[in-house]
C-alpha cells in the first residue's frame, strides 16, 4: 500500500459498512478502558486508529481529554456526530502526522498490527516516543501470534509481548502484558496481545 492509499482504503470501508458490521467492533471497549486507567487516571489521551470506536465515549465521562486520530475522515465523522466538540479530531496517517501536543496515554488497537514493514514500525515507534510525555503510558493491542494473518483485505504483523517490548526498547519499558480474545460480530475469535508500556 503506497502512502497515498490508506485514506482511500479506510474511507471505503467506513462508507460501505455500519459501525457494528466490522470485525473489530466491540460494544464496550472494556480492555482498552481498563488498561488506559492503569496507565494514567487523568490527562490527555490519544486513540490512534480510532475509527468509529466508542472508546472516546467511554473515556470522556471519566474526565480524560480525548483526541481521536484516524486516516479515515468518514470514520471520524461518525464519532463527531456522536460527540460533537467534546473530543479533538485529527484526520492523518500516524506515520506522517506531526504531533503538536504531548499525551499521558497513547492507545492503539487498530494500527500497529497493519505495519508489516520494519521501516514503518520504526517510524511509528518514533512518533509515539515524540508524542508520549515522560512517564506517560502506551497502551497497545495487536493480533497475537495465533491471530489473523490478514484483516480487511490487508496483511498483518502478529506480536507477542516480547516482540513489542523489543520494538519499543530504548524509549519504553514494559509495565503490564496480557492476552485477550476478541469475538467479532459474527462470532469469530481473534486472539490479541495487550501491553502497557511506560515512557522513560
C-alpha positions in Angstrom: 0.0 0.0 0.0 1.5 3.3 -1.0 1.5 6.5 1.2 -1.5 7.8 -0.8 -3.7 4.8 -0.5 -4.6 4.2 3.3 -7.1 7.0 3.4 -8.9 5.7 0.3 -8.9 2.2 1.6 -10.3 3.0 5.0 -12.8 5.7 3.8 -14.2 3.0 1.5 -14.5 0.6 4.4 -16.3 3.0 6.6 -18.6 4.3 3.9 -19.6 0.7 3.0 -20.2 -0.7 6.5 -22.1 0.1 9.6 -20.2 0.8 12.7 -21.2 -2.6 14.2 -20.5 -4.5 10.9 -16.7 -4.6 11.0 -14.6 -7.3 12.6 -13.0 -5.0 15.2 -16.3 -3.7 16.6 -16.9 -4.1 20.3 -20.0 -2.8 22.0 -18.0 -1.9 25.2 -14.2 -1.2 24.9 -13.6 -2.8 28.4 -10.0 -3.9 28.0 -8.9 -0.6 26.4 -10.5 1.5 29.1 -9.2 -0.7 31.9 -5.6 -0.5 30.6 -5.8 3.2 29.9 -6.9 3.7 33.5 -3.9 1.6 34.6 -1.6 3.8 32.5 -3.0 7.1 33.8 -6.0 8.1 35.8 -6.3 11.5 34.1 -4.8 13.6 31.4 -4.7 13.8 27.6 -5.3 10.5 25.8 -4.9 9.9 22.0 -6.6 7.0 20.4 -4.6 6.2 17.3 -6.5 4.5 14.5 -9.7 5.3 16.4 -12.0 4.6 13.5 -15.6 4.9 14.7 -14.9 3.3 18.0 -16.8 4.1 21.2 -13.7 4.4 23.3 -13.8 8.2 23.4 -17.4 7.9 24.5 -16.3 5.8 27.4 -13.3 8.0 28.4 -14.9 11.5 28.3 -17.2 10.9 31.3 -14.2 9.8 33.3 -12.6 13.3 32.7 -10.0 12.4 30.1 -9.1 14.9 27.4 -9.5 12.8 24.3 -8.0 13.1 20.8 -9.1 10.6 18.2 -6.8 10.1 15.2 -7.6 8.2 12.1 -6.7 8.3 8.4 -10.4 8.0 7.5 -12.4 11.2 7.6 -15.5 9.0 7.2 -14.8 7.2 10.4 -14.1 10.3 12.4 -17.2 12.0 11.1 -19.2 9.2 12.7 -17.5 9.9 16.1 -18.1 13.7 15.6 -21.8 13.1 15.0 -22.0 11.3 18.4 -19.7 13.6 20.5 -19.6 17.0 18.8 -16.8 19.2 20.2 -16.3 17.0 23.3 -13.3 15.4 21.6 -10.4 16.6 19.4 -10.3 15.1 15.9 -7.2 14.5 13.7 -7.5 13.1 10.2 -4.0 11.9 9.5 -1.8 9.0 8.8 0.0 8.4 12.1 3.3 7.7 10.2 3.4 11.2 8.7 1.5 13.2 11.3 3.3 15.8 13.3 2.3 15.7 17.0 1.6 19.2 18.4 0.7 18.0 21.9 2.1 15.6 24.4 -0.1 12.8 25.8 -0.4 11.0 29.1 -1.6 7.9 27.2 -1.3 6.7 23.6 -3.8 4.0 22.8 -3.7 1.7 19.7 -5.9 -1.3 19.0 -6.0 -0.8 15.2 -2.9 0.4 13.6 0.3 -1.3 14.6 -0.5 -4.8 13.5 -1.1 -3.5 10.0 2.5 -2.3 9.9 4.4 -5.2 8.3 7.4 -3.2 7.1 10.2 -2.8 9.7 10.8 0.8 8.5 7.1 1.7 9.1 7.3 0.1 12.5 10.4 2.2 13.3 8.6 5.4 12.2 5.6 4.5 14.4 7.9 4.0 17.4 9.5 7.4 16.8 6.1 9.0 16.6 5.0 7.5 19.9 8.3 8.4 21.5 7.8 12.0 20.4 4.1 12.3 21.4 4.0 10.5 24.8 5.2 12.6 27.8 7.9 11.3 30.0 6.3 8.9 32.5 3.3 8.5 30.2 1.8 5.2 29.0 1.4 3.4 25.7 -1.5 1.0 25.7 -1.4 -1.3 22.7 -3.4 -4.2 21.5 -2.2 -6.2 18.4 -3.1 -9.5 16.9 -1.4 -12.3 18.8 0.9 -14.8 17.1 -2.1 -17.1 16.6 -4.3 -14.2 15.4 -5.5 -13.4 11.9 -2.8 -13.2 9.1 -5.0 -10.6 7.3 -7.8 -8.1 8.2 -10.0 -6.0 5.9 -8.0 -7.2 2.9 -4.6 -6.2 4.3 -1.8 -8.4 5.7 -1.0 -8.1 9.4 2.1 -8.4 11.6 1.3 -10.5 14.7 3.1 -10.0 18.0 3.6 -11.3 21.5 4.6 -9.1 24.4 8.3 -9.8 23.9 8.3 -8.7 20.3 6.6 -5.5 21.2 9.0 -4.8 24.1 11.9 -5.3 21.7 10.4 -2.9 19.1 9.8 -0.1 21.7 13.0 -0.7 23.7 15.1 2.4 24.4 12.1 4.6 24.9 9.5 2.5 26.7 9.6 -0.3 29.3 7.1 -3.0 29.9 4.7 -2.4 32.8 2.0 -4.9 32.1 1.1 -7.6 29.5 -1.9 -9.9 28.9 -3.7 -11.8 26.2 -7.3 -11.5 25.3 -9.8 -12.9 22.8 -11.9 -10.5 20.8 -15.1 -12.0 19.4 -16.2 -10.5 16.1 -19.9 -9.6 15.5 -20.2 -12.9 13.6 -18.6 -15.0 16.3 -15.0 -15.5 15.1 -12.4 -15.4 17.9 -9.3 -13.2 17.3 -6.5 -13.6 19.9 -4.9 -10.3 20.9 -1.7 -9.4 22.8 -2.0 -6.3 25.0 0.8 -4.3 26.7 1.1 -1.2 28.8 4.5 0.4 28.2 5.9 3.3 30.2 7.7 6.1 28.5 11.2 6.5 30.0 
